[in-house]
Amino acid sequence: MLKRNFLLVTFLICLGSCNKVVKNEINQSNMEEINASNISEKIFKSVKHYPEEPYYFLEIKNILGCTFEILVNDVPTFKFFQEDQVSAEVDVQLMILKSGPQKITYKLYPIGKRENGDVIDKLPDWTEVDLNILKINKKKVDPYMSKEILLEHHSLKKPDGKTFIAAGENYYEHSFTFNAQVPYENKGWSNSKDLRKMDQKELLQKTEAAYQQVWNLINDKKADDYFKLTFHSQAEIGQSGYIGQEEVDDVVSDELFPFKEPSYKIEPLENYKMVLYGDGKLVCLEQNNTNPLLRKEFVLWGKYKNESGNTRARFTGLYLHIPEGKTGFEIIR
């Protein structure tokens, strides 16, 4: 499961809701007895270590003139819908299931209404994307000393060599690949059912019920039942990161936050849309909101007070799949 925390700069008015009784659409993906007390130990024991542990990042050197989102192997990994310039190192390892070609996709959108009131509704001539694929070896004492640039990517330009290739458009998408070599192989959603072939109305109902199932667990503070559903996902995430005991403990502590924090209150499931990812094998519900802080965010979210008394928001990612030969959902990320 994926988490995001943000300071709320706008106040959202939400309707209250109570627990809905729903059919359990998500199946437990493991046969072991998992609970909040032993999940850290179980994850740690499931992680194998290797003489070399390659780890991959996407470095955002420069993205200008647009808002954007980045997908790795068709799964959302980073997004930025504000007008400020951003540079970052994005962890892509989570979405690398095994060695071989890995696809990076970026989707560019116009900035829209700026803080000064101006509106930029097209991608300008000076739109620019500069990205690097980085690799480190986590087995080193100082992994970042082993950092190397595997690939440099620069957005395409028109024949004049200056103008962005999609200047004047209201959307642009581009993909490129790089080759990753990792010692592990996570099954992930490799052989999962293609959800595009299902009746989409039926899929939406099934997905809504699954999200309500998880919502109820968080709202009712049922951490043991929650971890039973997420263990397989957490074990794969742990393996992809070659994580040690301290890192596992940090992950579990973070997962426990909504269950342990007294001020945390989960928000109602509303104002969302169903989206398919992972080449049609993953499904999720995303916020259907134009607010830059909520646009395309996870629909499972809540608010709490930090140590300074400020209201903060916490988003919980939930990607579902139907494994080969099964009919029910399992949580995969």
QUIDA-V360718 format. One record per backbone hydrogen bond with DSSP energy under -1.0 kcal/mol. NH is the residue of the N-H (numbers start at 1). CO is the residue of the C=O. E is the energy in kcal/mol with one decimal. If there is no record, write none. Layout:
BEGIN
NH/CO/E
NH/CO/E
END
This chain:
BEGIN
4/315/-1.8
6/313/-2.4
8/311/-1.4
27/329/-3.2
39/35/-1.6
42/38/-2.4
43/39/-2.7
44/40/-2.3
45/41/-2.3
46/42/-1.1
55/136/-2.5
57/134/-2.3
58/90/-2.8
59/132/-3.3
60/88/-3.8
61/59/-1.1
61/130/-1.8
62/130/-1.8
64/128/-2.5
67/109/-2.6
68/80/-2.4
69/107/-1.7
70/78/-3.7
71/105/-3.0
72/75/-2.5
73/103/-3.4
77/70/-2.9
78/70/-1.6
80/68/-3.0
88/60/-1.1
90/58/-3.6
92/56/-1.3
95/92/-1.3
96/93/-1.9
100/180/-2.8
102/178/-2.9
104/176/-3.3
105/71/-2.6
106/174/-2.5
107/69/-2.6
108/172/-3.3
109/67/-2.7
112/120/-2.8
114/118/-3.7
117/114/-1.8
120/112/-2.7
123/169/-3.2
127/124/-1.7
128/64/-1.7
130/62/-3.1
131/153/-2.6
132/59/-2.1
133/151/-2.6
134/57/-2.8
135/148/-2.1
136/55/-2.6
138/53/-2.7
140/137/-1.8
145/142/-1.9
146/143/-1.7
147/144/-1.1
148/135/-2.1
150/133/-2.9
151/133/-1.1
153/131/-3.3
155/129/-2.4
158/163/-3.2
161/158/-2.8
164/125/-2.5
165/156/-2.1
167/164/-1.9
168/123/-3.2
169/166/-2.1
172/108/-1.6
174/106/-2.0
176/104/-2.2
178/102/-1.9
180/100/-2.4
186/97/-3.1
190/187/-2.3
192/189/-1.5
193/322/-2.8
195/280/-2.5
197/194/-1.6
198/195/-1.1
203/199/-2.4
204/200/-2.2
205/201/-2.0
206/202/-2.3
207/203/-2.7
208/204/-2.9
209/205/-2.0
210/206/-1.8
211/207/-2.5
212/208/-2.3
213/209/-1.9
214/210/-1.9
215/211/-2.9
216/212/-2.6
217/213/-1.6
218/214/-2.3
219/215/-2.9
220/216/-2.5
221/218/-1.2
222/217/-2.7
223/221/-1.3
226/222/-1.9
227/223/-2.6
228/224/-1.5
229/225/-1.1
230/226/-1.4
231/227/-1.4
234/230/-2.6
235/231/-2.7
236/232/-2.0
237/233/-2.4
238/234/-2.6
239/235/-2.1
240/236/-2.5
241/237/-1.4
242/239/-1.2
243/238/-2.0
248/244/-2.5
249/245/-2.6
250/246/-1.9
251/247/-2.4
252/248/-2.7
253/249/-2.4
254/250/-2.1
255/251/-2.4
256/252/-2.0
257/254/-1.1
259/256/-1.1
260/256/-1.8
261/257/-2.9
264/261/-1.2
265/303/-2.3
267/301/-3.2
273/286/-2.2
275/284/-2.5
277/282/-2.4
278/74/-3.0
281/278/-1.1
282/277/-2.4
283/320/-1.9
284/275/-2.0
286/273/-2.8
287/297/-3.0
288/271/-2.7
294/291/-1.8
295/291/-2.4
296/287/-1.1
297/294/-2.4
299/285/-1.3
302/314/-2.1
303/265/-2.2
304/312/-2.2
306/310/-2.5
309/306/-2.0
312/304/-3.0
313/6/-3.2
314/302/-2.6
315/4/-3.6
316/300/-3.2
317/2/-4.2
320/283/-2.4
321/330/-2.0
326/323/-2.1
329/25/-1.8
330/321/-2.2
332/319/-2.4
333/319/-1.3
END
